[in-house]
Amino acid sequence: MRAEFRDVQDIVIDLSEGFLGNTIICLSIRSESRRRDGQTTEEPCLELHFTRHYYDREHRRYDLRASRLFTFMDATFAESPFPGG
């Protein structure tokens, strides 16, 4: 699948040492609101979240953690054909 996101803001990603590899378990899109270009008023938007494995050293176990990647206003998704199909 390919995606193009427009009017992206608030890019944040946590790749601290507790995250196991680069395996993304789930991507999800949620409704949210954000401040526009430093203004005090908020606007409705969408945000892209991803879920991945995280090692909790204190409890010596793996957990799933969700993190916001960025907010956006619009996106286009296109399925990519499978090779040879």
TORLUMLO-188850 format. One line per field, with one value per atom (N, C-alpha, C, O): z, y, x; atom name. Coordinates in Angstrom, 1 decimal, padded with zeros to 4 digits, m for minus. Atoms other than C-alpha are relative to their C-alpha. Layout:
<recs>
c3	c(Z,...)
c2	c(Y,...)
c1	c(X,...)
at	c(CA,...)
</recs>
This chain:
<recs>
c3	c(000.0,000.0,000.0,000.7,000.1,m000.8,000.6,000.5,m000.5,001.0,m000.2,m000.1,000.1,000.5,001.0,000.9,m001.0,003.4,m000.2,m000.7,000.3,003.1,001.3,002.2,m001.1,005.5,001.3,002.3,m001.1,007.9,001.1,000.7,m001.1,011.4,001.1,001.1,m001.3,014.8,m000.2,000.4,000.2,013.7,001.2,001.7,m001.2,016.7,m000.2,m000.6,000.0,016.9,001.1,001.2,m001.1,019.8,m000.4,m000.5,000.3,018.8,001.0,000.7,m001.1,022.2,000.1,m000.6,000.0,023.1,000.3,000.0,m000.4,024.5,m001.1,m001.0,001.2,021.1,m000.6,m000.9,000.5,019.6,m001.5,m002.1,001.5,016.0,m000.6,000.1,000.6,013.6,m000.5,m001.5,000.4,013.5,000.4,001.6,m000.2,013.2,000.0,m001.0,m000.2,014.5,m000.6,m001.2,000.4,013.6,m000.3,000.4,000.3,011.9,000.2,m000.3,m000.1,012.8,m000.2,000.1,000.2,012.0,001.0,001.1,m001.0,014.7,m000.2,m000.8,000.1,014.8,001.2,002.3,m001.1,016.8,m000.3,m001.3,000.3,017.0,000.2,001.0,m000.1,016.7,m000.1,m000.7,000.2,016.8,m001.3,m001.7,001.4,013.4,000.0,000.4,000.2,012.8,001.2,001.0,m001.2,016.4,000.5,001.5,m000.4,016.7,001.3,001.6,m001.2,019.9,m000.2,000.6,000.3,018.2,m000.6,m001.1,000.5,017.3,m001.2,m001.4,001.2,014.1,000.1,000.6,000.0,013.6,m001.0,m002.1,000.9,012.0,000.2,001.0,m000.2,011.8,000.5,000.2,m000.4,013.4,m000.3,m000.2,000.3,012.4,001.2,001.7,m001.1,015.2,m000.5,m001.5,000.3,015.1,001.3,002.4,m001.2,017.6,m000.3,m001.4,000.2,018.1,001.4,002.4,m001.2,020.7,000.7,000.1,m000.8,023.6,001.2,001.8,m001.1,026.2,001.3,001.4,m001.3,029.8,000.9,001.5,m000.8,031.7,001.4,002.1,m001.4,035.1,000.3,001.3,m000.2,034.7,m000.8,m000.8,000.8,032.3,m000.9,m000.8,000.9,029.7,m001.2,m001.2,001.2,026.3,000.0,000.4,000.0,025.9,m001.4,m002.2,001.3,022.9,000.4,001.4,m000.2,022.8,m001.2,m002.3,001.1,020.6,000.1,001.2,000.1,019.5,m001.1,m002.2,001.1,017.4,m000.9,m000.4,000.9,014.3,m000.4,m000.4,000.4,013.0,m000.2,m000.2,000.3,012.4,m001.5,m002.0,001.4,008.9,m000.2,000.6,000.3,007.2,m001.1,m001.1,001.1,004.1,m000.4,m000.3,000.5,002.7,m001.2,m001.3,001.1,m000.4,000.2,000.3,m000.1,m000.2,m001.3,m001.9,001.2,m003.1,000.3,000.8,m000.2,m003.0,m001.1,m002.2,000.9,m004.6,m000.4,000.5,000.3,m006.6,000.5,000.6,m000.5,m005.3,m001.2,m002.3,001.1,m007.4,m000.6,000.1,000.8,m010.1,000.0,m000.5,m000.1,m009.4,m000.7,m000.7)
c2	c(m001.2,000.0,001.2,001.3,m001.3,003.5,001.1,000.9,m001.0,006.6,001.4,001.5,m001.4,010.4,000.8,000.9,m000.8,012.6,001.5,001.9,m001.5,016.4,000.8,000.4,m001.0,019.3,m000.7,m000.8,000.8,017.2,001.0,002.0,m000.8,018.7,m000.9,m002.1,000.7,017.5,m001.3,m002.3,001.3,014.8,m000.4,000.4,000.5,012.8,m001.6,m002.2,001.4,009.3,m000.4,000.3,000.5,007.4,m001.3,m002.3,001.2,005.0,m000.3,m000.7,000.3,004.6,m001.4,m002.3,001.3,001.5,m001.1,m002.3,001.0,m000.3,m000.6,m001.7,000.5,m000.7,m001.1,m001.0,001.2,m004.1,000.0,m000.1,000.0,m003.9,001.1,002.2,m001.0,m002.0,m000.6,m000.2,000.6,m004.2,000.8,001.1,m000.8,m002.2,m001.0,m001.8,001.0,m004.3,000.5,m000.2,m000.6,m001.9,001.5,002.2,m001.4,001.5,000.3,m000.4,m000.5,003.4,001.5,002.2,m001.4,006.7,000.4,m000.3,m000.5,008.7,001.4,002.2,m001.4,011.9,000.7,000.1,m000.8,014.6,001.5,001.8,m001.4,018.4,000.5,m000.1,m000.5,020.5,001.5,002.1,m001.5,024.1,000.2,m000.6,m000.3,025.6,001.0,002.2,m001.0,027.3,000.9,002.1,m000.8,028.4,000.9,001.6,m000.8,029.9,m000.7,m001.8,000.5,029.4,m000.8,m001.6,000.7,028.1,m001.4,m001.6,001.4,024.4,m000.3,000.3,000.5,022.7,m001.5,m002.2,001.4,019.2,m000.6,000.0,000.7,016.8,m001.5,m002.0,001.4,013.2,m000.2,000.6,000.3,011.6,m001.5,m002.4,001.3,008.5,m000.6,000.0,000.7,006.1,m001.3,m001.9,001.4,003.0,m000.7,m000.1,000.9,000.1,m000.9,m001.5,000.9,m001.9,m000.6,m000.1,000.7,m004.2,000.9,001.6,m000.8,m002.5,m000.9,m001.6,000.8,m004.2,000.8,001.8,m000.7,m003.1,m000.7,m001.8,000.6,m003.8,m000.2,m001.2,000.1,m003.1,m001.3,m001.9,001.2,m005.9,m001.2,m002.2,001.1,m008.0,m000.7,m001.9,000.6,m008.4,001.0,002.1,m000.8,m007.2,000.5,m000.2,m000.6,m004.8,000.6,000.7,m000.7,m003.2,001.5,001.8,m001.4,000.6,000.7,000.4,m000.8,003.0,001.4,002.0,m001.3,006.3,000.8,000.2,m000.8,009.2,000.3,000.6,m000.3,009.7,001.5,002.2,m001.3,012.9,000.3,m000.7,m000.4,014.9,000.4,000.8,m000.4,015.5,000.4,000.1,m000.5,017.0,m000.9,m001.1,000.8,014.7,m001.0,m000.8,001.1,011.5,m000.7,m000.8,000.9,009.3,m001.3,m001.3,001.3,005.6,m000.8,m000.7,000.8,003.3,m001.4,m001.5,001.3,m000.4,m000.3,000.0,000.4,m001.8,m001.4,m002.3,001.4,m005.0,m000.8,m000.4,000.9,m008.0,m000.4,m000.5,000.4,m009.0,m001.3,m002.3,001.2,m011.5,m000.2,m001.2,000.3,m011.0,000.9,000.8)
c1	c(000.8,000.0,000.9,001.9,m000.7,001.2,m001.0,m002.2,000.8,000.0,000.6,001.9,m000.4,000.3,m000.7,m002.0,000.7,m000.4,000.3,001.3,m000.1,m001.1,m000.2,m001.0,000.1,m000.8,000.4,m000.3,m000.6,001.4,000.6,001.3,m000.5,002.3,000.3,000.0,m000.2,003.5,000.6,000.2,m000.7,005.9,000.8,001.6,m000.7,007.0,000.1,m000.8,m000.2,008.5,001.0,002.0,m000.8,010.0,000.7,000.0,m000.7,012.7,001.1,002.2,m000.9,014.3,000.4,m000.2,m000.6,016.3,m001.0,m000.8,000.9,013.3,m000.8,m001.4,000.7,011.7,000.7,001.9,m000.6,012.3,000.0,m001.0,m000.1,013.6,m000.8,m001.0,000.8,011.5,m001.3,m001.9,001.2,008.5,m001.2,m001.5,001.2,005.3,m001.2,m001.4,001.1,002.3,m001.3,m002.0,001.3,m000.5,000.2,000.9,000.2,m001.1,m001.4,m002.3,001.3,m004.2,m000.2,000.8,000.3,m005.8,m001.1,m002.2,000.9,m007.7,m000.4,000.4,000.4,m009.7,000.7,000.8,m000.7,m007.9,m000.2,m000.9,000.0,m007.6,001.4,002.2,m001.4,m004.4,m000.1,m001.0,m000.2,m003.2,000.6,001.5,m000.4,m002.6,001.1,000.8,m001.1,000.8,000.2,000.3,m000.2,001.2,m001.2,m001.0,001.2,m002.3,m000.6,m000.2,000.6,m004.3,m001.3,m001.7,001.2,m007.4,000.3,001.4,m000.3,m007.7,m000.8,m001.9,000.7,m008.8,m000.1,000.8,000.0,m010.0,001.0,001.2,m001.0,m007.5,000.0,m000.9,m000.2,m006.5,001.5,002.3,m001.4,m003.4,000.3,m000.6,m000.5,m001.4,000.7,001.7,m000.6,m000.6,000.7,000.2,m000.5,001.6,000.2,000.5,m000.2,001.9,001.1,001.2,m001.1,005.0,000.4,m000.1,m000.5,006.7,001.0,001.8,m000.9,008.4,000.4,m000.4,m000.5,010.6,000.0,000.7,000.1,009.7,001.1,000.8,m001.1,013.0,m000.4,000.0,000.4,011.5,m000.8,m000.6,000.8,008.9,000.4,m000.2,m000.6,011.0,m001.0,m001.2,001.0,008.3,m000.1,000.3,000.3,007.3,m001.4,m002.4,001.4,004.3,m000.1,000.8,000.3,002.6,m000.1,m000.8,000.1,003.0,m000.5,000.0,000.5,001.1,000.6,000.7,m000.5,002.7,m000.5,m000.8,000.4,001.6,001.2,002.3,m001.0,003.6,m000.1,000.9,000.2,002.1,m001.5,m002.3,001.4,m001.2,000.0,001.0,000.1,m002.5,m001.5,m002.4,001.4,m005.6,m000.6,m001.8,000.5,m005.9,001.0,002.2,m000.9,m004.5,m000.6,m001.9,000.4,m004.7,000.7,001.9,m000.6,m004.2,m000.2,m001.3,000.1,m003.5,000.6,001.8,m000.5,m003.1,001.0,000.8,m001.1,000.1,m000.3,m000.6,000.2,m000.3,001.1,002.2,m001.0,001.5,000.9,000.4,m000.9,004.6,m000.5,m000.8,000.4,003.6,m001.5,m002.0,001.4,m000.1,m000.9,m002.1)
at	c(N,CA,C,O,N,CA,C,O,N,CA,C,O,N,CA,C,O,N,CA,C,O,N,CA,C,O,N,CA,C,O,N,CA,C,O,N,CA,C,O,N,CA,C,O,N,CA,C,O,N,CA,C,O,N,CA,C,O,N,CA,C,O,N,CA,C,O,N,CA,C,O,N,CA,C,O,N,CA,C,O,N,CA,C,O,N,CA,C,O,N,CA,C,O,N,CA,C,O,N,CA,C,O,N,CA,C,O,N,CA,C,O,N,CA,C,O,N,CA,C,O,N,CA,C,O,N,CA,C,O,N,CA,C,O,N,CA,C,O,N,CA,C,O,N,CA,C,O,N,CA,C,O,N,CA,C,O,N,CA,C,O,N,CA,C,O,N,CA,C,O,N,CA,C,O,N,CA,C,O,N,CA,C,O,N,CA,C,O,N,CA,C,O,N,CA,C,O,N,CA,C,O,N,CA,C,O,N,CA,C,O,N,CA,C,O,N,CA,C,O,N,CA,C,O,N,CA,C,O,N,CA,C,O,N,CA,C,O,N,CA,C,O,N,CA,C,O,N,CA,C,O,N,CA,C,O,N,CA,C,O,N,CA,C,O,N,CA,C,O,N,CA,C,O,N,CA,C,O,N,CA,C,O,N,CA,C,O,N,CA,C,O,N,CA,C,O,N,CA,C,O,N,CA,C,O,N,CA,C,O,N,CA,C,O,N,CA,C,O,N,CA,C,O,N,CA,C,O,N,CA,C,O,N,CA,C,O,N,CA,C,O,N,CA,C,O,N,CA,C,O,N,CA,C,O,N,CA,C,O,N,CA,C,O,N,CA,C,O,N,CA,C,O,N,CA,C,O,N,CA,C,O)
</recs>
